Amino acid sequence: MIDKPDSPSLTDDIRQLLAEAEEALGGTAGDGSEKFDELRDRIRSTIDDGRSSLERIRFETVRRAKQADKVVRDNPYYAIGIAAGVGAIVGALVANRCSSSR
């Protein structure tokens, strides 16, 4: 099971940024220029798109993490083997790079 971390996450930071941008736009509602109104509408649309994209990404990330967790739990020896293989490859690459830089 995947738990939400206690520390602030990137998602929380982005949500805060979107909220601040929306609040800043609300403060400009009295300004009357037509171009400014158009710009404000475009920014609001972009903020809304950002919120929906953020939620889609969050949902997909959680779904993929749960899927990976299930695969690892169903096939623990394969997961250990793959992790060991990747570790060996990374170790060989690092060792080769360190020896060639001398």
Summary of the structure (lengths in Angstrom):
residues: 102
radius of gyration: 23.2
end to end distance: 45.2
largest distance: 66.6
contacts: 201
relative contact order: 0.07
helix: 81%
strand: 0%
